[in-house]
């Protein structure tokens, strides 16, 4: 039964990704306990006709993906919109210390419920 559910989740994700359907967050959440899961299937179906980064953008959404991938063309409009800036953070030069910057980034990732590698270029 567990294996059947896992395979059904993966198959549903694969078919959705292959058909260019939107990523189904509810289905992904319901399948999160299985391996393989909906997200893995969606990614496998999506990369047939798209790049891996495009598929990750679809899966994670702009808020979860773009802050960590500013070099992706699909993120340009999102990142140039002032409403998508880090909350309470205007410019790294206004920070009193590196610790303050780390706290701001940590706060942002907790609010976004995502994690990633932060690349700071000064």
TIKOL-882260 format. One record per atom (N, C-alpha, C, O): residue in one letter; atom name; chain; residue number from 1; x negated, y negated, z. Coordinates in steps of 0.2 Angstrom, whole numbers. Layout:
N
<a; CA; A; NUM; <X; Y; Z>>
...
REM end
This chain:
122
<x; N; A; 1; <-4; 6; 0>>
<x; CA; A; 1; <0; 0; 0>>
<x; C; A; 1; <-4; -6; 0>>
<x; O; A; 1; <-3; -11; -4>>
<x; N; A; 2; <-9; -6; 4>>
<x; CA; A; 2; <-14; -12; 5>>
<x; C; A; 2; <-18; -13; -2>>
<x; O; A; 2; <-18; -19; -4>>
<x; N; A; 3; <-20; -8; -5>>
<x; CA; A; 3; <-23; -8; -11>>
<x; C; A; 3; <-19; -11; -17>>
<x; O; A; 3; <-21; -15; -21>>
<x; N; A; 4; <-12; -8; -17>>
<x; CA; A; 4; <-7; -11; -22>>
<x; C; A; 4; <-6; -18; -21>>
<x; O; A; 4; <-6; -22; -26>>
<x; N; A; 5; <-5; -20; -15>>
<x; CA; A; 5; <-4; -28; -14>>
<x; C; A; 5; <-10; -32; -16>>
<x; O; A; 5; <-9; -37; -19>>
<x; N; A; 6; <-16; -30; -15>>
<x; CA; A; 6; <-22; -33; -17>>
<x; C; A; 6; <-22; -33; -24>>
<x; O; A; 6; <-24; -39; -27>>
<x; N; A; 7; <-21; -28; -28>>
<x; CA; A; 7; <-21; -28; -35>>
<x; C; A; 7; <-16; -32; -38>>
<x; O; A; 7; <-17; -35; -43>>
<x; N; A; 8; <-10; -32; -35>>
<x; CA; A; 8; <-4; -36; -37>>
<x; C; A; 8; <-6; -44; -37>>
<x; O; A; 8; <-5; -48; -41>>
<x; N; A; 9; <-9; -46; -31>>
<x; CA; A; 9; <-11; -52; -30>>
<x; C; A; 9; <-16; -54; -36>>
<x; O; A; 9; <-16; -60; -39>>
<x; N; A; 10; <-21; -50; -37>>
<x; CA; A; 10; <-26; -52; -42>>
<x; C; A; 10; <-23; -52; -49>>
<x; O; A; 10; <-25; -57; -52>>
<x; N; A; 11; <-19; -47; -50>>
<x; CA; A; 11; <-16; -47; -57>>
<x; C; A; 11; <-12; -54; -58>>
<x; O; A; 11; <-12; -57; -63>>
<x; N; A; 12; <-8; -56; -53>>
<x; CA; A; 12; <-4; -62; -53>>
<x; C; A; 12; <-8; -68; -55>>
<x; O; A; 12; <-7; -72; -59>>
<x; N; A; 13; <-14; -68; -51>>
<x; CA; A; 13; <-18; -74; -52>>
<x; C; A; 13; <-21; -74; -59>>
<x; O; A; 13; <-22; -79; -62>>
<x; N; A; 14; <-23; -68; -61>>
<x; CA; A; 14; <-26; -67; -68>>
<x; C; A; 14; <-22; -69; -73>>
<x; O; A; 14; <-23; -73; -78>>
<x; N; A; 15; <-15; -67; -73>>
<x; CA; A; 15; <-10; -69; -78>>
<x; C; A; 15; <-9; -76; -78>>
<x; O; A; 15; <-8; -79; -83>>
<x; N; A; 16; <-9; -79; -72>>
<x; CA; A; 16; <-7; -87; -71>>
<x; C; A; 16; <-13; -90; -74>>
<x; O; A; 16; <-12; -95; -78>>
<x; N; A; 17; <-19; -88; -73>>
<x; CA; A; 17; <-25; -92; -75>>
<x; C; A; 17; <-26; -91; -83>>
<x; O; A; 17; <-28; -96; -86>>
<x; N; A; 18; <-25; -85; -85>>
<x; CA; A; 18; <-25; -84; -92>>
<x; C; A; 18; <-20; -88; -96>>
<x; O; A; 18; <-21; -90; -102>>
<x; N; A; 19; <-14; -89; -93>>
<x; CA; A; 19; <-9; -92; -97>>
<x; C; A; 19; <-9; -100; -96>>
<x; O; A; 19; <-4; -104; -98>>
<x; N; A; 20; <-14; -102; -92>>
<x; CA; A; 20; <-15; -109; -91>>
<x; C; A; 20; <-9; -112; -86>>
<x; O; A; 20; <-7; -118; -87>>
<x; N; A; 21; <-6; -108; -82>>
<x; CA; A; 21; <-1; -110; -77>>
<x; C; A; 21; <-5; -113; -72>>
<x; O; A; 21; <-11; -112; -70>>
<x; N; A; 22; <-2; -118; -68>>
<x; CA; A; 22; <-5; -121; -62>>
<x; C; A; 22; <-6; -116; -57>>
<x; O; A; 22; <-3; -111; -56>>
<x; N; A; 23; <-12; -118; -53>>
<x; CA; A; 23; <-14; -113; -48>>
<x; C; A; 23; <-8; -113; -42>>
<x; O; A; 23; <-6; -119; -40>>
<x; N; A; 24; <-6; -107; -40>>
<x; CA; A; 24; <0; -107; -36>>
<x; C; A; 24; <-3; -106; -29>>
<x; O; A; 24; <-5; -101; -26>>
<x; N; A; 25; <-3; -112; -25>>
<x; CA; A; 25; <-6; -112; -18>>
<x; C; A; 25; <-2; -107; -13>>
<x; O; A; 25; <-5; -104; -9>>
<x; N; A; 26; <5; -107; -14>>
<x; CA; A; 26; <9; -103; -10>>
<x; C; A; 26; <7; -95; -11>>
<x; O; A; 26; <6; -92; -6>>
<x; N; A; 27; <6; -94; -17>>
<x; CA; A; 27; <5; -87; -19>>
<x; C; A; 27; <-3; -85; -16>>
<x; O; A; 27; <-4; -80; -13>>
<x; N; A; 28; <-7; -90; -17>>
<x; CA; A; 28; <-14; -89; -15>>
<x; C; A; 28; <-14; -88; -7>>
<x; O; A; 28; <-18; -84; -5>>
<x; N; A; 29; <-10; -92; -4>>
<x; CA; A; 29; <-10; -92; 4>>
<x; C; A; 29; <-7; -85; 6>>
<x; O; A; 29; <-9; -82; 11>>
<x; N; A; 30; <-2; -83; 2>>
<x; CA; A; 30; <1; -76; 4>>
<x; C; A; 30; <-3; -70; 3>>
<x; O; A; 30; <-2; -65; 5>>
<x; N; A; 31; <-8; -71; -2>>
<x; CA; A; 31; <-13; -66; -4>>
<x; C; A; 31; <-20; -66; 0>>
<x; O; A; 31; <-24; -62; -2>>
<x; N; A; 32; <-21; -71; 4>>
<x; CA; A; 32; <-27; -73; 7>>
<x; C; A; 32; <-30; -67; 11>>
<x; O; A; 32; <-36; -66; 12>>
<x; N; A; 33; <-26; -62; 13>>
<x; CA; A; 33; <-28; -57; 17>>
<x; C; A; 33; <-31; -51; 13>>
<x; O; A; 33; <-34; -46; 16>>
<x; N; A; 34; <-30; -51; 7>>
<x; CA; A; 34; <-32; -46; 2>>
<x; C; A; 34; <-38; -47; -2>>
<x; O; A; 34; <-40; -53; -3>>
<x; N; A; 35; <-41; -42; -3>>
<x; CA; A; 35; <-47; -42; -8>>
<x; C; A; 35; <-47; -37; -13>>
<x; O; A; 35; <-47; -31; -11>>
<x; N; A; 36; <-46; -38; -19>>
<x; CA; A; 36; <-47; -45; -22>>
<x; C; A; 36; <-40; -49; -21>>
<x; O; A; 36; <-35; -46; -20>>
<x; N; A; 37; <-41; -55; -21>>
<x; CA; A; 37; <-35; -60; -20>>
<x; C; A; 37; <-33; -64; -26>>
<x; O; A; 37; <-36; -63; -32>>
<x; N; A; 38; <-28; -68; -25>>
<x; CA; A; 38; <-25; -72; -31>>
<x; C; A; 38; <-30; -76; -34>>
<x; O; A; 38; <-31; -77; -40>>
<x; N; A; 39; <-34; -80; -29>>
<x; CA; A; 39; <-39; -85; -32>>
<x; C; A; 39; <-44; -82; -36>>
<x; O; A; 39; <-46; -84; -41>>
<x; N; A; 40; <-46; -76; -34>>
<x; CA; A; 40; <-51; -72; -38>>
<x; C; A; 40; <-48; -70; -45>>
<x; O; A; 40; <-52; -71; -50>>
<x; N; A; 41; <-42; -68; -45>>
<x; CA; A; 41; <-39; -66; -51>>
<x; C; A; 41; <-38; -72; -56>>
<x; O; A; 41; <-39; -72; -62>>
<x; N; A; 42; <-36; -78; -53>>
<x; CA; A; 42; <-34; -84; -56>>
<x; C; A; 42; <-41; -86; -60>>
<x; O; A; 42; <-41; -88; -66>>
<x; N; A; 43; <-46; -86; -56>>
<x; CA; A; 43; <-53; -88; -59>>
<x; C; A; 43; <-55; -84; -65>>
<x; O; A; 43; <-57; -87; -70>>
<x; N; A; 44; <-54; -78; -64>>
<x; CA; A; 44; <-56; -73; -69>>
<x; C; A; 44; <-51; -74; -76>>
<x; O; A; 44; <-54; -74; -81>>
<x; N; A; 45; <-45; -75; -75>>
<x; CA; A; 45; <-41; -77; -80>>
<x; C; A; 45; <-42; -84; -83>>
<x; O; A; 45; <-42; -85; -89>>
<x; N; A; 46; <-44; -89; -79>>
<x; CA; A; 46; <-45; -95; -81>>
<x; C; A; 46; <-51; -96; -85>>
<x; O; A; 46; <-51; -100; -90>>
<x; N; A; 47; <-57; -93; -83>>
<x; CA; A; 47; <-63; -94; -87>>
<x; C; A; 47; <-63; -90; -94>>
<x; O; A; 47; <-68; -91; -97>>
<x; N; A; 48; <-58; -87; -96>>
<x; CA; A; 48; <-58; -84; -103>>
<x; C; A; 48; <-58; -90; -108>>
<x; O; A; 48; <-62; -90; -113>>
<x; N; A; 49; <-54; -95; -106>>
<x; CA; A; 49; <-54; -101; -111>>
<x; C; A; 49; <-57; -108; -108>>
<x; O; A; 49; <-57; -113; -112>>
<x; N; A; 50; <-59; -108; -102>>
<x; CA; A; 50; <-62; -114; -99>>
<x; C; A; 50; <-68; -113; -96>>
<x; O; A; 50; <-71; -107; -95>>
<x; N; A; 51; <-72; -118; -94>>
<x; CA; A; 51; <-78; -117; -90>>
<x; C; A; 51; <-76; -116; -83>>
<x; O; A; 51; <-71; -117; -80>>
<x; N; A; 52; <-81; -113; -79>>
<x; CA; A; 52; <-81; -111; -72>>
<x; C; A; 52; <-79; -118; -68>>
<x; O; A; 52; <-75; -117; -64>>
<x; N; A; 53; <-82; -123; -70>>
<x; CA; A; 53; <-81; -129; -66>>
<x; C; A; 53; <-74; -132; -67>>
<x; O; A; 53; <-71; -134; -62>>
<x; N; A; 54; <-72; -131; -73>>
<x; CA; A; 54; <-65; -133; -74>>
<x; C; A; 54; <-60; -129; -70>>
<x; O; A; 54; <-55; -132; -68>>
<x; N; A; 55; <-61; -123; -70>>
<x; CA; A; 55; <-57; -118; -66>>
<x; C; A; 55; <-57; -120; -59>>
<x; O; A; 55; <-52; -120; -55>>
<x; N; A; 56; <-63; -121; -56>>
<x; CA; A; 56; <-64; -123; -49>>
<x; C; A; 56; <-60; -129; -48>>
<x; O; A; 56; <-57; -130; -42>>
<x; N; A; 57; <-60; -134; -52>>
<x; CA; A; 57; <-56; -140; -51>>
<x; C; A; 57; <-49; -139; -51>>
<x; O; A; 57; <-46; -142; -47>>
<x; N; A; 58; <-46; -135; -55>>
<x; CA; A; 58; <-39; -133; -55>>
<x; C; A; 58; <-37; -130; -48>>
<x; O; A; 58; <-32; -131; -45>>
<x; N; A; 59; <-42; -125; -46>>
<x; CA; A; 59; <-40; -121; -40>>
<x; C; A; 59; <-41; -126; -34>>
<x; O; A; 59; <-36; -125; -30>>
<x; N; A; 60; <-46; -129; -33>>
<x; CA; A; 60; <-47; -133; -27>>
<x; C; A; 60; <-43; -140; -27>>
<x; O; A; 60; <-42; -143; -22>>
<x; N; A; 61; <-41; -142; -33>>
<x; CA; A; 61; <-38; -149; -34>>
<x; C; A; 61; <-44; -154; -34>>
<x; O; A; 61; <-49; -153; -32>>
<x; N; A; 62; <-42; -160; -36>>
<x; CA; A; 62; <-47; -166; -36>>
<x; C; A; 62; <-50; -168; -30>>
<x; O; A; 62; <-56; -169; -29>>
<x; N; A; 63; <-45; -168; -24>>
<x; CA; A; 63; <-48; -170; -18>>
<x; C; A; 63; <-53; -165; -15>>
<x; O; A; 63; <-57; -167; -11>>
<x; N; A; 64; <-52; -159; -16>>
<x; CA; A; 64; <-56; -154; -13>>
<x; C; A; 64; <-62; -153; -17>>
<x; O; A; 64; <-67; -150; -15>>
<x; N; A; 65; <-62; -154; -24>>
<x; CA; A; 65; <-68; -153; -28>>
<x; C; A; 65; <-72; -159; -30>>
<x; O; A; 65; <-78; -158; -30>>
<x; N; A; 66; <-69; -164; -32>>
<x; CA; A; 66; <-72; -170; -35>>
<x; C; A; 66; <-77; -173; -31>>
<x; O; A; 66; <-83; -175; -33>>
<x; N; A; 67; <-76; -174; -24>>
<x; CA; A; 67; <-81; -178; -20>>
<x; C; A; 67; <-88; -174; -20>>
<x; O; A; 67; <-93; -177; -19>>
<x; N; A; 68; <-88; -168; -22>>
<x; CA; A; 68; <-94; -164; -21>>
<x; C; A; 68; <-97; -162; -28>>
<x; O; A; 68; <-102; -159; -29>>
<x; N; A; 69; <-93; -164; -33>>
<x; CA; A; 69; <-95; -163; -40>>
<x; C; A; 69; <-94; -169; -45>>
<x; O; A; 69; <-90; -169; -49>>
<x; N; A; 70; <-98; -175; -43>>
<x; CA; A; 70; <-97; -181; -47>>
<x; C; A; 70; <-99; -181; -54>>
<x; O; A; 70; <-98; -185; -58>>
<x; N; A; 71; <-103; -176; -56>>
<x; CA; A; 71; <-105; -175; -63>>
<x; C; A; 71; <-101; -172; -67>>
<x; O; A; 71; <-102; -171; -73>>
<x; N; A; 72; <-95; -169; -65>>
<x; CA; A; 72; <-90; -166; -69>>
<x; C; A; 72; <-85; -171; -72>>
<x; O; A; 72; <-82; -175; -69>>
<x; N; A; 73; <-85; -171; -79>>
<x; CA; A; 73; <-81; -175; -83>>
<x; C; A; 73; <-73; -176; -80>>
<x; O; A; 73; <-71; -181; -80>>
<x; N; A; 74; <-71; -170; -78>>
<x; CA; A; 74; <-64; -170; -76>>
<x; C; A; 74; <-63; -174; -69>>
<x; O; A; 74; <-57; -175; -67>>
<x; N; A; 75; <-68; -176; -66>>
<x; CA; A; 75; <-68; -180; -60>>
<x; C; A; 75; <-69; -187; -60>>
<x; O; A; 75; <-68; -191; -55>>
<x; N; A; 76; <-71; -190; -66>>
<x; CA; A; 76; <-72; -197; -67>>
<x; C; A; 76; <-67; -201; -65>>
<x; O; A; 76; <-68; -206; -61>>
<x; N; A; 77; <-61; -200; -68>>
<x; CA; A; 77; <-55; -205; -66>>
<x; C; A; 77; <-54; -205; -58>>
<x; O; A; 77; <-52; -210; -55>>
<x; N; A; 78; <-54; -199; -56>>
<x; CA; A; 78; <-52; -198; -48>>
<x; C; A; 78; <-58; -202; -44>>
<x; O; A; 78; <-56; -205; -40>>
<x; N; A; 79; <-64; -201; -46>>
<x; CA; A; 79; <-69; -204; -42>>
<x; C; A; 79; <-70; -212; -43>>
<x; O; A; 79; <-72; -215; -39>>
<x; N; A; 80; <-67; -214; -48>>
<x; CA; A; 80; <-67; -221; -50>>
<x; C; A; 80; <-61; -225; -47>>
<x; O; A; 80; <-60; -231; -47>>
<x; N; A; 81; <-56; -221; -44>>
<x; CA; A; 81; <-50; -224; -41>>
<x; C; A; 81; <-52; -226; -34>>
<x; O; A; 81; <-54; -221; -30>>
<x; N; A; 82; <-52; -232; -32>>
<x; CA; A; 82; <-53; -234; -25>>
<x; C; A; 82; <-50; -231; -19>>
<x; O; A; 82; <-52; -231; -14>>
<x; N; A; 83; <-44; -228; -21>>
<x; CA; A; 83; <-40; -225; -16>>
<x; C; A; 83; <-43; -218; -14>>
<x; O; A; 83; <-40; -215; -9>>
<x; N; A; 84; <-47; -216; -18>>
<x; CA; A; 84; <-50; -209; -16>>
<x; C; A; 84; <-57; -210; -13>>
<x; O; A; 84; <-61; -205; -13>>
<x; N; A; 85; <-59; -215; -10>>
<x; CA; A; 85; <-65; -216; -7>>
<x; C; A; 85; <-65; -213; 0>>
<x; O; A; 85; <-59; -212; 3>>
<x; N; A; 86; <-71; -211; 3>>
<x; CA; A; 86; <-71; -209; 10>>
<x; C; A; 86; <-68; -213; 14>>
<x; O; A; 86; <-69; -219; 14>>
<x; N; A; 87; <-63; -211; 19>>
<x; CA; A; 87; <-60; -216; 23>>
<x; C; A; 87; <-65; -219; 28>>
<x; O; A; 87; <-69; -216; 31>>
<x; N; A; 88; <-64; -226; 29>>
<x; CA; A; 88; <-68; -229; 33>>
<x; C; A; 88; <-75; -230; 31>>
<x; O; A; 88; <-80; -232; 35>>
<x; N; A; 89; <-77; -228; 25>>
<x; CA; A; 89; <-84; -228; 23>>
<x; C; A; 89; <-84; -232; 16>>
<x; O; A; 89; <-82; -230; 11>>
<x; N; A; 90; <-88; -238; 16>>
<x; CA; A; 90; <-88; -242; 10>>
<x; C; A; 90; <-95; -241; 7>>
<x; O; A; 90; <-95; -240; 1>>
<x; N; A; 91; <-100; -241; 11>>
<x; CA; A; 91; <-107; -240; 7>>
<x; C; A; 91; <-111; -237; 13>>
<x; O; A; 91; <-111; -239; 18>>
<x; N; A; 92; <-116; -233; 10>>
<x; CA; A; 92; <-120; -230; 15>>
<x; C; A; 92; <-125; -235; 18>>
<x; O; A; 92; <-127; -233; 24>>
<x; N; A; 93; <-126; -240; 15>>
<x; CA; A; 93; <-130; -245; 18>>
<x; C; A; 93; <-127; -249; 24>>
<x; O; A; 93; <-131; -252; 28>>
<x; N; A; 94; <-121; -248; 25>>
<x; CA; A; 94; <-117; -251; 31>>
<x; C; A; 94; <-118; -247; 37>>
<x; O; A; 94; <-116; -249; 43>>
<x; N; A; 95; <-120; -241; 37>>
<x; CA; A; 95; <-121; -236; 42>>
<x; C; A; 95; <-126; -238; 47>>
<x; O; A; 95; <-132; -240; 44>>
<x; N; A; 96; <-125; -238; 53>>
<x; CA; A; 96; <-131; -240; 58>>
<x; C; A; 96; <-136; -234; 58>>
<x; O; A; 96; <-142; -236; 60>>
<x; N; A; 97; <-134; -228; 57>>
<x; CA; A; 97; <-139; -223; 57>>
<x; C; A; 97; <-137; -217; 53>>
<x; O; A; 97; <-131; -217; 50>>
<x; N; A; 98; <-141; -213; 52>>
<x; CA; A; 98; <-140; -207; 48>>
<x; C; A; 98; <-135; -203; 51>>
<x; O; A; 98; <-131; -199; 48>>
<x; N; A; 99; <-135; -203; 58>>
<x; CA; A; 99; <-130; -199; 62>>
<x; C; A; 99; <-123; -201; 61>>
<x; O; A; 99; <-118; -197; 60>>
<x; N; A; 100; <-122; -208; 60>>
<x; CA; A; 100; <-115; -211; 58>>
<x; C; A; 100; <-113; -208; 52>>
<x; O; A; 100; <-107; -207; 51>>
<x; N; A; 101; <-117; -208; 47>>
<x; CA; A; 101; <-116; -205; 40>>
<x; C; A; 101; <-114; -198; 41>>
<x; O; A; 101; <-109; -196; 37>>
<x; N; A; 102; <-117; -194; 44>>
<x; CA; A; 102; <-115; -187; 45>>
<x; C; A; 102; <-109; -186; 48>>
<x; O; A; 102; <-105; -182; 46>>
<x; N; A; 103; <-107; -190; 53>>
<x; CA; A; 103; <-101; -190; 57>>
<x; C; A; 103; <-95; -192; 52>>
<x; O; A; 103; <-90; -188; 52>>
<x; N; A; 104; <-96; -197; 48>>
<x; CA; A; 104; <-91; -199; 43>>
<x; C; A; 104; <-90; -193; 38>>
<x; O; A; 104; <-84; -192; 36>>
<x; N; A; 105; <-95; -190; 35>>
<x; CA; A; 105; <-95; -185; 30>>
<x; C; A; 105; <-91; -179; 34>>
<x; O; A; 105; <-87; -176; 31>>
<x; N; A; 106; <-93; -177; 40>>
<x; CA; A; 106; <-90; -171; 43>>
<x; C; A; 106; <-83; -173; 44>>
<x; O; A; 106; <-79; -168; 43>>
<x; N; A; 107; <-81; -179; 46>>
<x; CA; A; 107; <-74; -181; 47>>
<x; C; A; 107; <-70; -180; 41>>
<x; O; A; 107; <-64; -177; 41>>
<x; N; A; 108; <-73; -182; 35>>
<x; CA; A; 108; <-70; -182; 29>>
<x; C; A; 108; <-69; -174; 27>>
<x; O; A; 108; <-63; -173; 24>>
<x; N; A; 109; <-74; -170; 28>>
<x; CA; A; 109; <-73; -163; 26>>
<x; C; A; 109; <-68; -159; 30>>
<x; O; A; 109; <-64; -155; 27>>
<x; N; A; 110; <-67; -161; 36>>
<x; CA; A; 110; <-62; -158; 41>>
<x; C; A; 110; <-55; -160; 38>>
<x; O; A; 110; <-51; -156; 38>>
<x; N; A; 111; <-54; -167; 37>>
<x; CA; A; 111; <-48; -169; 34>>
<x; C; A; 111; <-46; -166; 28>>
<x; O; A; 111; <-40; -165; 26>>
<x; N; A; 112; <-51; -164; 23>>
<x; CA; A; 112; <-49; -161; 17>>
<x; C; A; 112; <-49; -154; 17>>
<x; O; A; 112; <-47; -150; 13>>
<x; N; A; 113; <-51; -151; 23>>
<x; CA; A; 113; <-51; -144; 24>>
<x; C; A; 113; <-55; -140; 19>>
<x; O; A; 113; <-53; -135; 16>>
<x; N; A; 114; <-61; -143; 18>>
<x; CA; A; 114; <-65; -140; 13>>
<x; C; A; 114; <-72; -141; 16>>
<x; O; A; 114; <-74; -144; 21>>
<x; N; A; 115; <-77; -137; 13>>
<x; CA; A; 115; <-84; -138; 15>>
<x; C; A; 115; <-88; -138; 9>>
<x; O; A; 115; <-86; -136; 3>>
<x; N; A; 116; <-94; -140; 9>>
<x; CA; A; 116; <-98; -141; 3>>
<x; C; A; 116; <-105; -143; 5>>
<x; O; A; 116; <-106; -145; 11>>
<x; N; A; 117; <-109; -144; 0>>
<x; CA; A; 117; <-115; -147; 1>>
<x; C; A; 117; <-115; -154; -1>>
<x; O; A; 117; <-112; -156; -6>>
<x; N; A; 118; <-118; -158; 4>>
<x; CA; A; 118; <-117; -165; 2>>
<x; C; A; 118; <-124; -168; 0>>
<x; O; A; 118; <-129; -166; 3>>
<x; N; A; 119; <-124; -171; -6>>
<x; CA; A; 119; <-130; -173; -9>>
<x; C; A; 119; <-130; -181; -8>>
<x; O; A; 119; <-126; -184; -11>>
<x; N; A; 120; <-135; -183; -4>>
<x; CA; A; 120; <-136; -190; -3>>
<x; C; A; 120; <-142; -193; -7>>
<x; O; A; 120; <-147; -191; -6>>
<x; N; A; 121; <-140; -198; -12>>
<x; CA; A; 121; <-146; -201; -16>>
<x; C; A; 121; <-146; -208; -13>>
<x; O; A; 121; <-141; -212; -13>>
<x; N; A; 122; <-152; -210; -11>>
<x; CA; A; 122; <-153; -217; -9>>
<x; C; A; 122; <-158; -220; -14>>
<x; O; A; 122; <-160; -226; -13>>
REM end
